[in-house]
Amino acid sequence: MKLITIEEHTLHAGVARASAGRTAEISPGFGASYAPASGLPYSPSAEVLEDLDEGRLAAMDADGIDMQVLSNLTTQYLPADVAPELVRDVNDRLAAACTRHPDRFAAFASVPTTAPEHAPDELRRAVQELGLVGTLIHGRTDDEFLSAERFDPILRTAAELRVPIYLHPAPPTRVSAADSYEAGLEEVVATRFATAAWGWHNESGVHFIHLVLSGVFDRYPELQFILGHWGEAVPWYLDRLDEALPRKATGLDRTIGDYVRQNAYYTPSGMFTTPHLRFCTDLLGTDRMIYSVDYPFVGNAGAREFLAGSGLTESAQRDIAHRNAERLLHL
């Protein structure tokens, strides 16, 4: 069975350098907490992240990953004056990797959200000229949700191009909650609580619901988002959201649950946990679940075996493994 994974990351060294200041401002302990020397999970080396050839392909081959959909990290933290040029270089680099290995890689474009006036044209170029399959955006930009008016051209362009936006976790901003997470805790624990353990999943779920409540999907009813980590906690509160925020209160065209089921796909992001799988497939079905490993923060080992042992029908497994991704991303 063909296996496509769609939240698989790479790093552009120039972007990493240029975004380091903002990263340290938002999450002061991030560098130490996720350094390979920490010995903690989700801490790959820069060399592994940057590799788009033999090493990555060997890791895929070792565990039966047929294709990765690549994405680059931290572009939402770039200074506005350098963002357009660096993001263009990111997308050229991703496209070149897809050209070298057309059967193994596809890619989500980066967009320069800190210079949003340049973002629609870059998304169009990336999709129409480079053949990239959507965009991946890491959380808020300048503390603002994507529902802010200045980002609306990005949403409109994605809708017009009929490509999805993967809303990827990022550390909570100081405006949102970071200080509350970190108060009184040792730095490594505080940083991980505010990021991979809890904070950035909560942040992503809040971000998506804010998009719903802002009417984004009434303006662009065909626009599709992708949420990792089993839907970034949204499925667990879906009934509560609809009960507490009925259409009578929101004034929206549909219920929150309808938007989740009609405008969002979800992935496991390497959280190969049976209770989450069962809950999400029971609640949301399998026609909007797409597979992801979150490589190299999570290794590929066990990904194929988890799906094979899921107890889902062969047809459902094939949808999750490759057919849903092929349909959504036009692979």
C-alpha positions in Angstrom: 0.0 0.0 0.0 1.4 3.4 -1.0 2.1 5.7 2.0 2.2 9.5 1.6 3.0 11.6 4.7 2.2 15.3 4.6 3.7 17.1 7.6 7.4 16.5 7.0 9.8 19.3 7.7 12.9 20.9 6.4 15.0 23.9 7.3 16.5 26.7 5.2 19.6 27.9 7.0 19.1 31.5 5.9 15.6 31.5 7.3 16.7 29.9 10.5 19.3 32.7 11.0 17.0 35.5 10.1 14.1 34.3 12.3 16.2 33.5 15.3 15.6 36.8 17.0 11.8 36.6 16.9 11.9 32.9 17.9 14.0 33.8 21.0 11.6 36.7 21.8 8.5 34.5 21.7 10.0 31.4 23.3 13.3 32.3 25.1 14.0 28.7 26.1 13.3 27.2 22.7 16.9 26.8 21.5 18.0 24.9 24.6 14.9 22.9 25.0 15.0 21.5 21.5 18.8 21.2 21.0 19.9 17.7 20.1 22.1 17.8 23.2 19.0 18.0 25.4 18.4 14.3 24.7 14.6 15.0 24.7 12.2 14.0 21.9 11.6 16.2 18.9 15.2 17.4 18.7 16.7 16.6 15.3 20.0 18.1 14.2 20.1 20.9 11.7 21.9 18.5 9.2 19.0 16.1 9.3 16.5 18.9 8.9 18.3 20.4 5.9 18.8 17.1 4.0 16.6 16.8 1.0 18.4 13.9 -0.7 20.1 10.7 0.2 19.7 10.8 4.0 16.1 11.6 4.0 15.3 9.1 1.2 17.2 6.4 3.1 15.1 7.1 6.2 11.9 7.0 4.1 13.0 3.7 2.5 13.9 2.1 5.8 10.3 2.4 7.1 8.2 2.2 3.9 7.4 5.9 3.3 6.7 6.3 -0.4 6.3 10.1 -0.6 6.7 13.1 1.8 5.1 16.5 1.3 7.8 18.8 2.5 7.5 22.1 4.3 9.9 24.7 5.7 10.1 25.9 9.2 9.9 29.4 10.9 9.1 31.6 7.9 6.3 33.3 10.0 9.1 34.8 12.2 11.1 36.5 9.4 11.6 40.3 9.5 9.4 41.9 6.9 12.3 43.5 5.0 13.9 40.1 4.2 10.9 37.8 4.2 9.9 38.1 0.4 13.4 37.2 -0.8 14.1 34.4 1.7 10.6 32.8 1.2 11.1 32.9 -2.6 14.4 31.1 -2.1 12.7 28.5 0.2 10.1 27.7 -2.4 12.7 27.4 -5.2 14.7 25.0 -2.9 11.6 22.9 -2.2 10.7 22.8 -5.9 14.2 21.8 -6.9 14.0 18.8 -4.4 10.7 17.8 -6.0 12.2 18.0 -9.4 15.2 15.9 -8.4 12.9 13.3 -6.8 9.5 13.7 -8.4 8.1 10.3 -7.2 9.2 10.9 -3.6 8.6 14.6 -2.8 5.9 17.2 -3.1 5.9 20.4 -1.1 3.8 23.1 0.6 4.9 26.6 -0.2 6.0 29.1 2.4 4.5 32.6 2.2 5.9 35.8 3.6 3.2 36.7 6.1 5.2 39.4 7.8 5.1 41.2 4.4 1.6 40.1 3.5 1.4 42.4 0.4 3.9 40.0 -1.2 2.2 36.8 -0.1 -0.5 36.3 -2.7 1.8 36.7 -5.6 4.3 34.3 -4.1 1.6 31.7 -3.4 0.5 32.0 -7.0 4.0 31.6 -8.3 4.7 28.6 -6.0 1.6 26.8 -7.1 1.2 27.8 -10.7 4.9 28.0 -11.8 6.7 25.7 -9.3 4.0 23.0 -8.9 3.8 23.2 -5.1 0.6 21.8 -3.6 -0.6 24.4 -1.0 0.9 26.4 1.8 1.9 25.7 5.4 1.7 28.5 7.9 3.1 28.4 11.4 0.6 30.0 13.7 0.2 33.7 14.3 2.2 36.4 12.6 3.0 39.5 14.6 0.6 38.1 17.3 -2.3 38.2 14.8 -4.6 35.4 13.6 -5.0 34.7 9.9 -8.5 36.1 10.3 -6.9 39.6 10.5 -7.9 41.8 7.5 -4.4 42.1 6.2 -4.1 38.4 5.7 -7.4 38.0 3.8 -5.7 38.2 0.4 -3.8 35.0 1.4 -7.0 33.2 2.2 -8.7 34.4 -1.0 -5.7 33.3 -3.1 -5.6 29.9 -1.6 -9.4 29.5 -2.2 -9.0 30.7 -5.8 -6.2 28.3 -6.4 -8.1 25.5 -4.7 -5.1 24.6 -2.5 -5.2 23.9 1.2 -3.5 25.8 4.1 -1.8 23.5 6.6 -2.2 25.4 9.9 0.9 24.2 11.8 1.6 24.8 15.5 3.8 27.5 16.7 4.7 28.7 20.2 2.0 30.8 21.9 2.8 34.5 21.7 3.4 36.6 24.8 0.1 38.3 24.0 -1.8 35.0 24.1 -0.6 32.8 26.9 3.1 32.1 27.1 3.8 33.8 30.4 0.8 32.0 31.9 2.2 28.6 30.8 5.7 29.4 32.0 5.2 31.1 35.3 7.2 29.5 38.1 8.5 26.5 36.1 12.0 25.5 35.2 12.9 26.7 31.7 13.0 23.4 29.8 9.7 22.2 31.4 8.1 25.6 30.9 9.2 25.8 27.3 8.0 22.3 26.4 4.7 22.8 28.3 4.1 25.9 26.2 5.0 24.2 23.0 5.1 20.5 22.0 3.4 19.1 25.2 0.4 21.3 25.2 0.6 25.0 24.3 1.1 25.1 20.6 -1.6 22.5 20.0 -4.1 24.6 22.1 -2.9 27.7 20.2 -3.6 26.0 16.8 -7.0 24.9 17.8 -7.9 28.3 19.1 -6.6 29.8 15.8 -8.8 27.6 13.6 -11.9 28.2 15.7 -11.2 31.9 15.5 -11.1 31.6 11.7 -14.5 29.9 11.8 -16.1 32.4 14.1 -14.6 35.3 12.0 -16.7 34.1 9.1 -13.7 33.1 6.9 -15.4 30.0 5.6 -18.6 31.9 4.8 -16.6 34.2 2.6 -14.6 31.3 1.1 -16.8 28.2 1.5 -14.4 26.0 -0.6 -11.3 27.0 1.4 -9.6 24.0 3.1 -7.4 23.9 6.1 -5.4 21.0 7.5 -4.9 20.5 11.2 -2.3 18.2 12.6 -2.0 16.3 15.9 -5.5 14.7 15.6 -7.1 18.1 14.9 -5.3 20.2 17.5 -7.8 19.3 20.3 -10.8 20.7 18.3 -12.5 17.3 17.9 -12.6 16.7 21.7 -14.7 19.9 22.2 -16.8 19.9 19.0 -20.1 19.0 20.7 -19.4 21.6 23.4 -18.5 24.3 20.9 -21.8 23.7 19.0 -23.8 23.7 22.2 -22.1 26.9 23.6 -21.9 28.7 20.3 -25.0 27.9 18.2 -25.8 29.7 15.0 -28.2 31.9 17.0 -25.1 33.4 18.7 -22.5 33.2 15.9 -24.7 34.4 13.0 -22.8 32.0 10.7 -24.2 30.1 7.8 -23.3 26.7 9.4 -22.5 25.2 12.7 -18.9 24.9 14.0 -19.1 21.2 13.5 -20.2 21.6 9.9 -17.1 23.8 9.2 -14.8 21.3 10.8 -16.3 18.5 8.8 -16.5 20.4 5.5 -13.5 22.8 5.6 -10.8 20.9 7.6 -8.7 17.8 7.1 -6.8 16.2 10.0 -3.6 14.2 10.5 -1.9 12.3 13.3 1.4 14.2 13.0 3.3 11.1 14.3 1.0 10.7 17.4 0.4 7.0 16.7 -2.0 6.5 19.6 -5.0 4.2 19.2 -7.5 6.0 21.4 -7.0 9.2 19.4 -7.4 7.3 16.1 -10.6 5.6 17.3 -12.2 8.8 18.7 -11.4 10.9 15.6 -12.5 8.3 13.1 -15.7 7.7 15.1 -16.4 11.4 15.2 -15.1 12.7 11.9 -14.8 9.6 9.7 -11.8 8.7 7.5 -12.5 10.6 4.3 -10.7 13.7 5.8 -7.9 12.0 7.6 -4.5 12.2 5.9 -1.3 10.5 7.2 1.7 12.4 8.6 4.8 11.5 10.6 6.2 15.0 11.5 9.6 13.9 10.3 12.3 14.4 11.5 10.9 15.5 14.8 9.3 12.1 15.0 10.9 9.1 13.2 9.3 7.1 10.5 9.6 3.8 12.4 6.2 2.3 13.2 4.2 4.6 10.9 3.2 1.9 8.4 2.6 -0.7 11.1 0.3 1.6 13.1 -2.0 2.1 10.2 -1.9 -1.6 9.2 -2.9 -2.6 12.8 -5.6 0.1 13.1 -8.5 -2.3 12.6 -9.9 0.0 9.9 -11.1 -1.5 6.6 -8.6 -1.8 3.8 -10.5 0.9 1.9 -10.3 3.3 4.8 -6.6 2.6 5.2 -6.0 3.3 1.6 -7.9 6.6 1.9 -5.7 7.6 4.8 -2.5 6.3 3.4 -2.7 8.0 0.0 -6.0 8.5 -1.7 -7.2 11.5 0.5 -3.8 13.2 0.0 -3.9 12.6 -3.7 -7.4 14.0 -4.0 -6.8 17.1 -1.9 -3.3 17.9 -3.2 -3.8 16.8 -6.8 -0.8 14.5 -6.6 
